[in-house]
Structures are given as structure tokens and as C-alpha cells.
Amino acid sequence: YSPLSLIHLKNRVRNKSFTFRNLLNTLQFTITIVFTICLIVFLKQVHFIRNRNIGFDTSHLIKVEYPGNLNKANALRDYLKQNPRILDVSFTKGNPSEIGFYTDNGDPIRKASIMSADDNFIETFKLKLLIGRNYNFPSQTKECLITENAYKESGWGNLDNRIFEDCNVVGVVNTFNNDDLHLNASNVMINNSPDLYTTANIRLSSNELPEILKYIKQGWTTFYPEFGFRYSFYDQWVETSFLKEENHSRIAFVFGMLSIFLSCLGLYGLTNYYLK
């Protein structure tokens, strides 16, 4: 081989090696940037969901499975209200975490979840009455409240003689989330129909929670000895809904930190190579 051909061959190998190395470096840093962006997006999403306003106050608010006995509802309420650490009580069919009933007749509101509640629903869940009044309860007239998003969808300018699902719409409350917290809040109608209740919603004070729960359980055993005392906090429902996002954010954080660490190693190796 001539010396000139050997020099040309060496230069071609160097150029190919340099091009392949640049391709690997570019790919490595691109993956790192993608992982970092995904990490930031996940963290912002989790922060947004955890700090979003779901429309009602979940602090120290419990829901208790109720046997549906209307005759004992008022007696149980009177018993609970004797304890000054029990602030409000509302009986409902369905509740904001699991309504379960809906209409989709499309006139004039396309779709809405339907629940029944007594007249203490607004106070217990700390909702805001934006337009109109609370419905009368008990009453011979079918009346209902709708959420603000349902009111906007209806296109009504006022509540004069407005009928929805055979109920007179007498008030509008603020929009609140129900069912899946990852989705936008759906339209909700709350009527005053005295159906069989499924849930007793009880707001407690922040002091001595174990003692308050013990007091409630004693009353439950007295009024419904055949029906167990099964309760949960609305805060737990919120935490469970956010658990999936938190797990995803942890996975994204691990992979993001790993990719940044590997890119730092690659950058260190690349710097060493060019400095030699």
C-alpha cells in the first residue's frame, strides 16, 4: 500500500466514526429532553389536579351507607344534631362521588346526572346558591336545583317557569365534580323527591374525630341494629382519584432522573474525548 492511500483510508474511518458518534450523542440528548419535558408535564398535571377546586368542601365530611328508611331519617338527624361537634347532616339518594342516575333526553340540557336530597344539601356540602332559591322540602311540588354548567348549557336567561325532568327549576348552585375527578364536571340536577335515601352525609368539626365517630356509631346501632355502620371520608375519595397520577409522576420522575444522569455521563465522556 502506498502511504497516501493509507492516510486517505484513516481519514475516511475517522469521518465515519465521528458521524456515528454525533448521531448517538444527538439521540441521547434528544431522549433526555423528551423525558425531562414529560417529567415537567406530569408534575404540573399532578399539581393542577391536587389543587383544583372540585366545587364543594371535602374536609371532615363523611358519607355513611344508609338503609333507605325514611321514617327514621328525622329522628336520626335530631340525635346527631344533639352533638355540637356535628355541624350538618344531609340525606341523599346518590352523592357527589357516585350519583349513578342521569338523563340524556337533550331538552334543553343535553345530559345531566340526577340525585335527590333534602333541603340541607347546600349547607352540608358548602355549595353556593348563585341564582334563585333553595327548594321546599318536604313539598307536594316537584322542585329542583341545577348546577351552573347545566344552566349555561340550557341557554336560559332566567328561571321563570323553567321545567327540567318534570321539575320546576328554582335555583342554580355552583358546579361541582362528581364521579371521575379526571374528567370535567358534568351537569347535575338535585331534586326534592323523597326517594329512598342511600347516603347520610355528615359534616364534623375538626376536634376529637374518633369520639364523634363513636357517637355516630352508637346512634346507628340504636336506630339500625341490623344495618352495619359503613362510612368513608370524602377526602379519601379525592386521594384515591389522584393516586394514579401520583404513580405516573413517580415513574416519570425516576426515568427522567435516570436519563439526565446518563446524559451527564455521556457529556463527560464526550468532553474527555475532545480534550485528549
DRENZAKE-298557 format. One record per residue: residue number from 1; x, y, z of N, C-alpha, C in turn. Coordinates in nm, 2 decimals. Each point is the difference from the previous one (the first is absolute). Example, Ala and Ser with C-alpha at 12.3 -4.5 7.8 and 13.67 -1.06 7.14 Angstrom:
! residues 2
REC   nr    n.xx    n.yy    n.zz   ca.xx   ca.yy   ca.zz    c.xx    c.yy    c.zz
REC    1    1.32   -0.57    0.78   -0.09    0.12    0.00    0.09    0.12    0.00
REC    2   -0.04    0.11   -0.07    0.09    0.11    0.00   -0.08    0.11    0.08
This chain:
! residues 276
REC   nr    n.xx    n.yy    n.zz   ca.xx   ca.yy   ca.zz    c.xx    c.yy    c.zz
REC    1    0.08   -0.12    0.00   -0.08    0.12    0.00    0.09    0.12    0.00
REC    2   -0.05    0.10   -0.07    0.08    0.13   -0.01   -0.04    0.08    0.13
REC    3    0.10    0.08    0.05   -0.03    0.08    0.12   -0.12    0.09   -0.02
REC    4   -0.02    0.05   -0.12   -0.11    0.10   -0.03   -0.14   -0.07    0.02
REC    5   -0.01   -0.13   -0.05   -0.13   -0.07    0.01   -0.03   -0.03    0.14
REC    6    0.10   -0.03    0.08   -0.02   -0.03    0.15   -0.05    0.12    0.07
REC    7    0.05    0.12   -0.03   -0.04    0.12    0.06   -0.15    0.03   -0.03
REC    8   -0.04   -0.02   -0.13   -0.14    0.02   -0.04   -0.09   -0.10    0.07
REC    9    0.04   -0.12    0.01   -0.08   -0.10    0.07   -0.02    0.03    0.14
REC   10    0.10    0.05    0.07   -0.01    0.04    0.14   -0.10    0.11    0.02
REC   11    0.01    0.10   -0.09   -0.09    0.12    0.01   -0.14   -0.04   -0.02
REC   12   -0.03   -0.10   -0.10   -0.14   -0.05   -0.02   -0.05   -0.07    0.12
REC   13    0.08   -0.08    0.07   -0.04   -0.07    0.12   -0.04    0.10    0.11
REC   14    0.09    0.10    0.01   -0.02    0.11    0.10   -0.13    0.07   -0.02
REC   15   -0.03    0.04   -0.13   -0.12    0.07   -0.03   -0.12   -0.08    0.03
REC   16    0.00   -0.13   -0.04   -0.11   -0.09    0.03   -0.03   -0.01    0.15
REC   17    0.11   -0.02    0.07   -0.01   -0.02    0.15   -0.05    0.13    0.06
REC   18    0.04    0.11   -0.05   -0.04    0.13    0.05   -0.15    0.02   -0.02
REC   19   -0.05   -0.04   -0.12   -0.14    0.02   -0.04   -0.09   -0.09    0.09
REC   20    0.04   -0.13    0.02   -0.07   -0.09    0.08   -0.01    0.04    0.14
REC   21    0.11    0.06    0.05    0.01    0.04    0.14   -0.09    0.13    0.02
REC   22    0.00    0.08   -0.10   -0.10    0.12    0.01   -0.14   -0.04    0.00
REC   23   -0.03   -0.11   -0.08   -0.14   -0.05   -0.01   -0.04   -0.05    0.14
REC   24    0.09   -0.08    0.06   -0.03   -0.06    0.13   -0.02    0.11    0.11
REC   25    0.09    0.10   -0.01   -0.01    0.11    0.10   -0.13    0.08   -0.02
REC   26   -0.04    0.03   -0.13   -0.12    0.07   -0.02   -0.12   -0.08    0.04
REC   27    0.00   -0.13   -0.02   -0.11   -0.08    0.04   -0.01   -0.01    0.15
REC   28    0.11    0.00    0.07    0.00   -0.01    0.15   -0.06    0.13    0.06
REC   29    0.05    0.11   -0.05   -0.05    0.13    0.05   -0.14    0.03   -0.04
REC   30   -0.05   -0.05   -0.11   -0.14    0.01   -0.04   -0.09   -0.08    0.09
REC   31    0.04   -0.12    0.04   -0.08   -0.08    0.09    0.00    0.06    0.14
REC   32    0.11    0.06    0.04    0.01    0.07    0.13   -0.10    0.12    0.00
REC   33    0.00    0.07   -0.11   -0.09    0.12    0.00   -0.15   -0.04    0.00
REC   34   -0.03   -0.11   -0.07   -0.14   -0.05    0.00   -0.04   -0.05    0.14
REC   35    0.09   -0.07    0.06   -0.03   -0.05    0.14   -0.02    0.12    0.10
REC   36    0.08    0.10   -0.02    0.00    0.11    0.09   -0.13    0.08   -0.02
REC   37   -0.04    0.01   -0.13   -0.13    0.07   -0.02   -0.12   -0.08    0.05
REC   38    0.01   -0.13   -0.02   -0.11   -0.09    0.06   -0.01    0.02    0.15
REC   39    0.12    0.00    0.06    0.00    0.01    0.15   -0.06    0.13    0.04
REC   40    0.03    0.11   -0.06   -0.06    0.13    0.03   -0.15    0.00   -0.02
REC   41   -0.04   -0.05   -0.11   -0.15   -0.01   -0.03   -0.07   -0.08    0.11
REC   42    0.05   -0.12    0.03   -0.06   -0.08    0.10   -0.01    0.07    0.14
REC   43    0.11    0.06    0.04    0.00    0.07    0.13   -0.10    0.12    0.00
REC   44   -0.01    0.07   -0.11   -0.09    0.11   -0.01   -0.15   -0.05    0.00
REC   45   -0.02   -0.11   -0.07   -0.13   -0.06    0.00   -0.05   -0.05    0.14
REC   46    0.09   -0.06    0.07   -0.03   -0.05    0.14   -0.03    0.12    0.09
REC   47    0.09    0.10   -0.02   -0.02    0.12    0.09   -0.13    0.07   -0.03
REC   48   -0.04    0.01   -0.13   -0.13    0.06   -0.04   -0.12   -0.08    0.05
REC   49    0.01   -0.13   -0.01   -0.11   -0.09    0.04   -0.02    0.01    0.16
REC   50    0.11   -0.01    0.07    0.00    0.00    0.14   -0.05    0.14    0.06
REC   51    0.02    0.10   -0.08   -0.04    0.14    0.05   -0.12    0.05   -0.07
REC   52   -0.07   -0.08   -0.08   -0.11    0.05   -0.07   -0.12    0.01    0.10
REC   53   -0.09    0.09   -0.03   -0.12    0.02    0.08   -0.11   -0.10   -0.05
REC   54   -0.04   -0.10    0.08   -0.10   -0.09   -0.05   -0.14    0.05    0.03
REC   55   -0.01    0.11    0.06   -0.14    0.06    0.01   -0.06   -0.01    0.14
REC   56    0.05   -0.09    0.08   -0.06    0.00    0.14    0.11   -0.04    0.10
REC   57   -0.02    0.03    0.12    0.10   -0.02    0.11   -0.01   -0.14    0.05
REC   58    0.11   -0.08   -0.03    0.01   -0.14    0.04    0.06   -0.02    0.14
REC   59    0.05    0.11    0.07    0.06   -0.02    0.13   -0.10   -0.04    0.10
REC   60    0.04   -0.10    0.08   -0.09   -0.05    0.11   -0.14   -0.03   -0.04
REC   61   -0.02   -0.05   -0.12   -0.13   -0.03   -0.05    0.00   -0.15   -0.03
REC   62   -0.09   -0.08    0.06   -0.01   -0.14   -0.02   -0.13   -0.04   -0.07
REC   63    0.01   -0.11   -0.06   -0.13   -0.06   -0.06   -0.02   -0.14    0.06
REC   64   -0.12   -0.02    0.04   -0.03   -0.13    0.07   -0.11   -0.07   -0.08
REC   65    0.02   -0.13   -0.03   -0.10   -0.07   -0.07   -0.13   -0.01    0.09
REC   66   -0.11    0.04   -0.07   -0.13    0.02    0.07   -0.10   -0.11   -0.05
REC   67   -0.07   -0.06    0.09   -0.10   -0.11   -0.04   -0.12    0.05   -0.07
REC   68   -0.02    0.13   -0.01   -0.11    0.05   -0.08   -0.13    0.01    0.08
REC   69    0.01    0.00    0.13   -0.12    0.01    0.08   -0.04    0.14    0.02
REC   70   -0.10    0.05   -0.07   -0.04    0.14    0.02   -0.06    0.03    0.13
REC   71   -0.07   -0.09    0.06   -0.07    0.02    0.13    0.10    0.04    0.11
REC   72    0.12   -0.05    0.00    0.10    0.02    0.11    0.10    0.11   -0.04
REC   73   -0.01    0.06   -0.12    0.10    0.10   -0.04    0.00    0.12    0.09
REC   74   -0.12    0.05    0.03   -0.01    0.12    0.08    0.04   -0.03    0.14
REC   75   -0.03   -0.11    0.05    0.04   -0.04    0.14    0.15   -0.01    0.01
REC   76    0.06   -0.06   -0.10    0.15   -0.01    0.00    0.06    0.13   -0.01
REC   77   -0.05    0.09   -0.09    0.05    0.14   -0.01   -0.01    0.07    0.14
REC   78   -0.11   -0.01    0.07   -0.01    0.06    0.13    0.10   -0.05    0.10
REC   79    0.02   -0.13   -0.01    0.11   -0.06    0.09    0.13    0.05   -0.03
REC   80    0.04    0.01   -0.13    0.13    0.04   -0.04    0.02    0.15    0.04
REC   81   -0.10    0.08   -0.02    0.02    0.14    0.02    0.00    0.04    0.15
REC   82   -0.02   -0.10    0.08    0.01    0.03    0.15    0.15    0.01    0.03
REC   83    0.09   -0.05   -0.08    0.14    0.01    0.03    0.05    0.13   -0.07
REC   84    0.06    0.09    0.08    0.04    0.13   -0.06    0.12   -0.02   -0.10
REC   85    0.06   -0.11    0.00    0.12   -0.02   -0.09   -0.05   -0.06   -0.13
REC   86   -0.13   -0.02   -0.02   -0.06   -0.04   -0.13   -0.06    0.13   -0.05
REC   87    0.05    0.05   -0.11   -0.04    0.13   -0.05   -0.12   -0.01   -0.09
REC   88    0.00   -0.09   -0.10   -0.12   -0.01   -0.09   -0.02   -0.15   -0.04
REC   89   -0.12   -0.02   -0.04   -0.04   -0.14   -0.04   -0.10    0.02   -0.12
REC   90    0.03   -0.08   -0.11   -0.09    0.00   -0.11   -0.01   -0.14   -0.06
REC   91   -0.13   -0.04   -0.02   -0.03   -0.13   -0.06   -0.02    0.01   -0.15
REC   92    0.06   -0.09   -0.07    0.00    0.01   -0.15   -0.02   -0.14   -0.06
REC   93   -0.06    0.00   -0.12    0.00   -0.12   -0.09    0.11    0.02   -0.10
REC   94    0.11   -0.07    0.01    0.12    0.03   -0.07    0.08    0.11    0.07
REC   95    0.12    0.02   -0.03    0.08    0.11    0.06    0.10    0.05   -0.10
REC   96    0.07    0.11    0.02    0.09    0.06   -0.10    0.11   -0.10   -0.05
REC   97    0.03   -0.10    0.08    0.11   -0.09   -0.05   -0.05   -0.12   -0.08
REC   98   -0.13   -0.02    0.00   -0.06   -0.11   -0.07   -0.15    0.02   -0.02
REC   99   -0.04    0.08   -0.10   -0.14    0.03   -0.01   -0.07   -0.12   -0.07
REC  100    0.04   -0.04   -0.11   -0.05   -0.13   -0.05   -0.12    0.02   -0.09
REC  101   -0.08    0.11    0.01   -0.12    0.01   -0.08    0.02    0.13   -0.09
REC  102   -0.05   -0.01   -0.13    0.02    0.11   -0.08   -0.11    0.00   -0.11
REC  103   -0.02    0.11   -0.06   -0.09    0.01   -0.11    0.07    0.06   -0.12
REC  104   -0.04   -0.05   -0.12    0.07    0.05   -0.13   -0.11    0.03   -0.10
REC  105   -0.11    0.06    0.04   -0.10    0.03   -0.10    0.03    0.12   -0.09
REC  106    0.10    0.08    0.05    0.04    0.11   -0.09   -0.09    0.12    0.00
REC  107   -0.10    0.01    0.08   -0.09    0.12    0.00   -0.02    0.06    0.14
REC  108    0.05    0.12    0.02    0.09    0.08   -0.08    0.15   -0.03    0.04
REC  109    0.02   -0.09    0.09    0.13   -0.03    0.05    0.04   -0.14   -0.06
REC  110    0.11   -0.01   -0.07    0.03   -0.12   -0.07    0.01   -0.12    0.09
REC  111    0.07    0.01    0.11    0.01   -0.11    0.09    0.03    0.05    0.14
REC  112   -0.06   -0.07    0.10    0.02    0.05    0.14   -0.01   -0.12    0.09
REC  113    0.08    0.00    0.11   -0.01   -0.10    0.10   -0.11    0.05    0.10
REC  114   -0.07   -0.10    0.05   -0.12    0.04    0.09    0.02   -0.07    0.14
REC  115   -0.02    0.08    0.10    0.00   -0.05    0.14   -0.11    0.07    0.07
REC  116   -0.04   -0.06    0.11   -0.10    0.06    0.09    0.06    0.03    0.13
REC  117   -0.05    0.10    0.07    0.06    0.05    0.12   -0.10    0.08    0.08
REC  118    0.02    0.00    0.13   -0.09    0.09    0.09    0.05    0.14   -0.02
REC  119   -0.07    0.09    0.07    0.03    0.14   -0.01    0.12    0.05    0.07
REC  120    0.08   -0.09    0.06    0.12    0.04    0.07    0.12   -0.04   -0.08
REC  121   -0.02   -0.03   -0.13    0.11   -0.05   -0.08    0.10    0.12   -0.03
REC  122   -0.05    0.12   -0.03    0.09    0.11   -0.03    0.09    0.03    0.12
REC  123   -0.06    0.01    0.12    0.08    0.03    0.12    0.10   -0.11    0.03
REC  124   -0.04   -0.12   -0.01    0.09   -0.11    0.04    0.12   -0.01   -0.09
REC  125   -0.01    0.02   -0.13    0.11    0.00   -0.09    0.06    0.13   -0.03
REC  126   -0.05    0.10    0.07    0.05    0.14   -0.02    0.01    0.05   -0.14
REC  127   -0.12   -0.02   -0.07   -0.01    0.04   -0.14   -0.05    0.15    0.01
REC  128    0.01    0.07   -0.12   -0.04    0.13   -0.01   -0.13    0.01   -0.08
REC  129   -0.10    0.06    0.05   -0.12    0.02   -0.07    0.01    0.13   -0.09
REC  130    0.02   -0.01   -0.13    0.03    0.11   -0.09   -0.12    0.07   -0.05
REC  131   -0.11   -0.07   -0.03   -0.12    0.06   -0.05   -0.12   -0.07    0.07
REC  132   -0.10    0.08    0.02   -0.13   -0.06    0.06    0.01   -0.03    0.14
REC  133   -0.07   -0.11    0.04   -0.01   -0.04    0.14    0.01   -0.15    0.01
REC  134    0.01   -0.05    0.13    0.00   -0.14    0.03   -0.14   -0.05   -0.02
REC  135   -0.02   -0.13   -0.03   -0.13   -0.06   -0.02   -0.06   -0.02    0.14
REC  136   -0.14   -0.01    0.00   -0.07   -0.03    0.12    0.00   -0.15    0.02
REC  137    0.02   -0.04    0.13    0.01   -0.14    0.03   -0.06   -0.02    0.15
REC  138   -0.09   -0.10    0.02   -0.07   -0.07   -0.11   -0.10    0.09   -0.07
REC  139   -0.04   -0.04   -0.12   -0.09    0.08   -0.08   -0.08   -0.09   -0.09
REC  140   -0.12    0.04   -0.03   -0.09   -0.07   -0.10    0.04    0.04   -0.14
REC  141    0.08    0.11   -0.01    0.04    0.04   -0.14    0.14   -0.05   -0.02
REC  142    0.02   -0.05   -0.12    0.14   -0.05   -0.04    0.08    0.12   -0.04
REC  143    0.11    0.02    0.08    0.09    0.11   -0.03    0.14   -0.05    0.00
REC  144    0.09    0.07   -0.07    0.14   -0.04   -0.01    0.10    0.11   -0.01
REC  145    0.12   -0.03    0.02    0.11    0.09   -0.02    0.09   -0.06   -0.11
REC  146    0.06    0.09   -0.08    0.10   -0.05   -0.10    0.13    0.07    0.02
REC  147    0.11   -0.06   -0.05    0.13    0.06    0.01    0.02    0.11   -0.10
REC  148    0.10    0.08    0.02    0.02    0.12   -0.08    0.03   -0.04   -0.15
REC  149    0.08   -0.11   -0.01    0.03   -0.04   -0.14   -0.12   -0.05   -0.08
REC  150   -0.10   -0.06    0.08   -0.12   -0.04   -0.07   -0.09    0.12   -0.03
REC  151    0.00    0.10    0.08   -0.07    0.12   -0.02    0.05    0.07   -0.13
REC  152    0.13    0.01   -0.01    0.06    0.06   -0.12   -0.03   -0.07   -0.13
REC  153    0.00   -0.14    0.01   -0.03   -0.08   -0.11   -0.15    0.02   -0.05
REC  154   -0.08    0.02    0.10   -0.15    0.01   -0.03   -0.03    0.13   -0.09
REC  155    0.08    0.10    0.02   -0.02    0.12   -0.07   -0.11    0.09    0.06
REC  156   -0.04   -0.04    0.12   -0.11    0.08    0.06    0.06    0.14    0.05
REC  157   -0.08    0.10   -0.01    0.04    0.13    0.05   -0.05    0.02    0.14
REC  158   -0.09   -0.08    0.05   -0.05    0.01    0.13   -0.07   -0.13    0.04
REC  159   -0.06   -0.01    0.12   -0.06   -0.12    0.04   -0.15    0.00    0.00
REC  160   -0.06    0.10   -0.06   -0.14    0.01   -0.01   -0.07   -0.11   -0.07
REC  161   -0.08   -0.08    0.07   -0.07   -0.11   -0.06    0.09   -0.10   -0.07
REC  162    0.11   -0.03    0.05    0.09   -0.10   -0.07   -0.02   -0.14    0.06
REC  163   -0.02   -0.09   -0.09   -0.03   -0.14    0.03    0.12   -0.09   -0.05
REC  164    0.04   -0.09    0.08    0.10   -0.10   -0.04   -0.03   -0.13    0.07
REC  165   -0.02   -0.10   -0.08   -0.03   -0.13    0.05   -0.13    0.00    0.09
REC  166   -0.10    0.08   -0.04   -0.12    0.01    0.07    0.01    0.07    0.14
REC  167    0.11    0.07    0.01    0.02    0.08    0.13    0.01    0.14   -0.03
REC  168   -0.05    0.09    0.09    0.02    0.14   -0.01    0.14    0.04    0.04
REC  169    0.08    0.06   -0.08    0.13    0.04    0.03   -0.01    0.13    0.08
REC  170    0.04   -0.01    0.12   -0.01    0.12    0.09    0.13    0.06    0.04
REC  171    0.11   -0.06   -0.03    0.13    0.05    0.05    0.12   -0.06   -0.08
REC  172    0.11    0.08    0.00    0.12   -0.05   -0.06    0.11    0.01    0.10
REC  173    0.07   -0.11    0.01    0.12   -0.01    0.09    0.13   -0.01   -0.08
REC  174    0.11    0.02    0.07    0.13    0.00   -0.08    0.02   -0.15   -0.04
REC  175    0.08    0.00   -0.11    0.03   -0.13   -0.06    0.10   -0.08    0.10
REC  176   -0.03   -0.13    0.01    0.09   -0.08    0.09    0.03   -0.13   -0.08
REC  177    0.12   -0.05    0.03    0.04   -0.13   -0.07   -0.08   -0.12    0.07
REC  178   -0.03   -0.10   -0.08   -0.06   -0.12    0.04    0.06   -0.12   -0.08
REC  179    0.00   -0.11    0.07    0.05   -0.12   -0.07    0.15    0.01   -0.02
REC  180    0.05    0.01   -0.13    0.14   -0.01   -0.03    0.06    0.14    0.00
REC  181    0.09    0.03    0.09    0.06    0.13    0.01    0.10    0.03   -0.11
REC  182    0.03   -0.09   -0.08    0.09    0.02   -0.12   -0.07    0.06   -0.11
REC  183   -0.14    0.00    0.00   -0.08    0.05   -0.11   -0.06    0.14    0.05
REC  184   -0.04    0.07   -0.10   -0.07    0.13    0.03   -0.13   -0.03    0.08
REC  185   -0.04    0.09    0.08   -0.12   -0.02    0.08   -0.12   -0.01   -0.09
REC  186   -0.09   -0.10    0.02   -0.12   -0.01   -0.08   -0.11    0.08    0.06
REC  187   -0.10    0.02   -0.08   -0.12    0.07    0.04   -0.07   -0.08    0.11
REC  188   -0.05    0.06    0.10   -0.07   -0.07    0.11   -0.13    0.07    0.03
REC  189   -0.11   -0.08    0.02   -0.12    0.05    0.05   -0.03   -0.07    0.14
REC  190   -0.04    0.08    0.10   -0.03   -0.04    0.13   -0.15    0.03    0.03
REC  191   -0.08   -0.11    0.01   -0.14    0.02    0.02   -0.04   -0.02    0.15
REC  192   -0.12    0.03    0.03   -0.05   -0.01    0.14   -0.09   -0.12    0.01
REC  193    0.01   -0.10   -0.09   -0.08   -0.12    0.01    0.04   -0.08    0.12
REC  194   -0.09   -0.04    0.09    0.03   -0.07    0.12    0.01   -0.15   -0.03
REC  195    0.10   -0.03   -0.09    0.02   -0.14   -0.03    0.07   -0.07    0.12
REC  196    0.02   -0.13   -0.02    0.08   -0.07    0.11    0.14    0.05    0.00
REC  197    0.05    0.05    0.11    0.13    0.05    0.01    0.10   -0.11   -0.01
REC  198    0.12    0.03   -0.05    0.11   -0.10   -0.01    0.12    0.04    0.09
REC  199    0.00    0.13    0.03    0.12    0.06    0.07   -0.04    0.10    0.10
REC  200    0.07   -0.01    0.12   -0.01    0.11    0.10    0.13    0.07   -0.01
REC  201    0.00    0.13   -0.03    0.12    0.08   -0.01    0.01    0.09    0.13
REC  202    0.11   -0.01    0.07    0.01    0.06    0.13    0.13    0.08    0.00
REC  203   -0.01    0.13    0.03    0.12    0.08    0.02    0.03    0.02    0.14
REC  204    0.13   -0.03    0.03    0.05    0.00    0.14    0.09    0.12    0.03
REC  205    0.02    0.03    0.12    0.10    0.10    0.04    0.13   -0.07    0.00
REC  206    0.11    0.08    0.00    0.13   -0.06   -0.01    0.06   -0.05    0.13
REC  207   -0.08    0.01    0.11    0.05   -0.04    0.13   -0.06   -0.14    0.04
REC  208    0.09   -0.08    0.05   -0.03   -0.13    0.06   -0.09   -0.09   -0.10
REC  209    0.06   -0.02   -0.11   -0.08   -0.08   -0.10   -0.03   -0.14    0.04
REC  210    0.09   -0.07    0.07   -0.03   -0.14    0.05   -0.12    0.00    0.09
REC  211   -0.01    0.10    0.09   -0.12    0.01    0.09   -0.13    0.03   -0.08
REC  212    0.01    0.08   -0.10   -0.12    0.03   -0.08   -0.05   -0.12   -0.07
REC  213    0.09   -0.07   -0.06   -0.03   -0.12   -0.08   -0.06   -0.11    0.10
REC  214    0.05   -0.01    0.12   -0.05   -0.09    0.10   -0.15    0.04    0.03
REC  215   -0.02    0.13    0.01   -0.14    0.04    0.04   -0.09   -0.03   -0.12
REC  216    0.04    0.02   -0.12   -0.08   -0.03   -0.12   -0.03   -0.15   -0.01
REC  217    0.10   -0.08    0.03   -0.02   -0.15   -0.01   -0.10   -0.04    0.11
REC  218    0.00    0.06    0.12   -0.09   -0.04    0.10   -0.14    0.03   -0.04
REC  219   -0.03    0.11   -0.07   -0.13    0.03   -0.05   -0.04   -0.09   -0.11
REC  220    0.09   -0.03   -0.08   -0.02   -0.09   -0.11   -0.05   -0.14    0.05
REC  221    0.07   -0.05    0.10   -0.03   -0.13    0.06   -0.14    0.01    0.06
REC  222   -0.04    0.11    0.06   -0.13    0.01    0.06   -0.11    0.01   -0.10
REC  223    0.02    0.07   -0.11   -0.11    0.02   -0.10    0.00   -0.11   -0.10
REC  224    0.12   -0.06   -0.03    0.00   -0.10   -0.11    0.09   -0.11    0.05
REC  225   -0.04   -0.08    0.10    0.08   -0.11    0.05    0.03   -0.11   -0.10
REC  226   -0.08   -0.01   -0.10    0.02   -0.10   -0.10    0.09    0.05   -0.12
REC  227    0.03    0.13    0.00    0.08    0.05   -0.11    0.13    0.06    0.05
REC  228    0.11   -0.05   -0.06    0.13    0.04    0.05    0.03    0.14   -0.02
REC  229    0.10    0.05    0.08    0.04    0.14   -0.01    0.12    0.01   -0.10
REC  230   -0.02    0.03   -0.12    0.11    0.00   -0.10    0.01    0.15   -0.05
REC  231    0.11    0.05    0.02    0.02    0.14   -0.04    0.14    0.02   -0.06
REC  232    0.02    0.12   -0.07    0.12    0.04   -0.06    0.01    0.15   -0.01
REC  233    0.12    0.05    0.00    0.01    0.15   -0.01    0.01    0.03   -0.15
REC  234   -0.06    0.12   -0.03    0.01    0.04   -0.14    0.14    0.04   -0.04
REC  235    0.09    0.03    0.10    0.14    0.02   -0.03    0.06   -0.12   -0.05
REC  236   -0.04   -0.12    0.05    0.06   -0.13   -0.05   -0.04   -0.02   -0.15
REC  237   -0.12    0.04   -0.03   -0.04   -0.01   -0.14    0.09    0.08   -0.09
REC  238    0.03    0.12    0.04    0.09    0.09   -0.07    0.14   -0.06   -0.01
REC  239    0.05   -0.04    0.11    0.14   -0.06    0.00    0.01   -0.12   -0.09
REC  240   -0.10   -0.09    0.00    0.00   -0.12   -0.09   -0.01    0.04   -0.14
REC  241   -0.07    0.11   -0.03   -0.01    0.04   -0.14    0.13    0.05   -0.05
REC  242    0.08    0.06    0.09    0.13    0.06   -0.04    0.12   -0.10    0.00
REC  243   -0.03   -0.12    0.06    0.11   -0.09    0.02    0.06   -0.05   -0.14
REC  244   -0.08   -0.01   -0.10    0.05   -0.04   -0.13    0.10    0.10   -0.06
REC  245   -0.04    0.13    0.01    0.09    0.10   -0.05    0.13    0.01    0.08
REC  246   -0.01   -0.03    0.13    0.12    0.01    0.08    0.10   -0.12   -0.03
REC  247   -0.06   -0.12   -0.03    0.08   -0.11   -0.04    0.07    0.03   -0.13
REC  248   -0.07    0.06   -0.10    0.06    0.03   -0.13    0.11    0.10    0.02
REC  249   -0.03    0.10    0.09    0.11    0.10    0.02    0.12   -0.05    0.06
REC  250   -0.01   -0.10    0.09    0.12   -0.07    0.06    0.08   -0.07   -0.11
REC  251   -0.07   -0.07   -0.09    0.07   -0.08   -0.10    0.07    0.10   -0.10
REC  252   -0.07    0.11   -0.03    0.06    0.10   -0.09    0.12    0.06    0.07
REC  253   -0.01    0.03    0.13    0.11    0.06    0.07    0.12   -0.09    0.00
REC  254   -0.02   -0.13    0.02    0.11   -0.10    0.00    0.07    0.00   -0.14
REC  255   -0.08   -0.02   -0.10    0.06    0.00   -0.14    0.06    0.13   -0.04
REC  256   -0.06    0.11    0.05    0.06    0.13   -0.03    0.13    0.02    0.06
REC  257    0.01   -0.04    0.13    0.13    0.02    0.07    0.11   -0.10   -0.06
REC  258   -0.05   -0.12   -0.04    0.10   -0.10   -0.06    0.05    0.05   -0.13
REC  259   -0.09    0.06   -0.08    0.04    0.05   -0.13    0.10    0.12    0.01
REC  260   -0.03    0.09    0.10    0.09    0.11    0.02    0.14   -0.05    0.05
REC  261    0.00   -0.10    0.09    0.12   -0.05    0.05    0.08   -0.06   -0.12
REC  262   -0.06   -0.08   -0.08    0.07   -0.06   -0.12    0.05    0.10   -0.09
REC  263   -0.08    0.11   -0.02    0.05    0.10   -0.09    0.12    0.08    0.05
REC  264    0.00    0.01    0.14    0.12    0.06    0.06    0.12   -0.08   -0.02
REC  265   -0.02   -0.14    0.01    0.12   -0.09   -0.02    0.04    0.02   -0.15
REC  266   -0.09    0.00   -0.09    0.04    0.02   -0.14    0.07    0.13   -0.03
REC  267   -0.05    0.10    0.07    0.06    0.13   -0.02    0.14    0.00    0.06
REC  268    0.02   -0.06    0.11    0.13   -0.01    0.06    0.10   -0.08   -0.09
REC  269   -0.05   -0.11   -0.06    0.08   -0.08   -0.09    0.04    0.08   -0.13
REC  270   -0.10    0.07   -0.05    0.02    0.08   -0.12    0.10    0.11    0.03
REC  271    0.00    0.06    0.11    0.09    0.11    0.04    0.14   -0.06    0.01
REC  272    0.01   -0.12    0.07    0.14   -0.06    0.01    0.05   -0.04   -0.14
REC  273   -0.08   -0.04   -0.09    0.04   -0.04   -0.13    0.06    0.12   -0.08
REC  274   -0.07    0.12    0.01    0.05    0.11   -0.08    0.12    0.07    0.07
REC  275    0.02   -0.02    0.13    0.11    0.06    0.07    0.13   -0.07   -0.02
REC  276   -0.01   -0.13   -0.04    0.12   -0.08   -0.01    0.07    0.03   -0.13
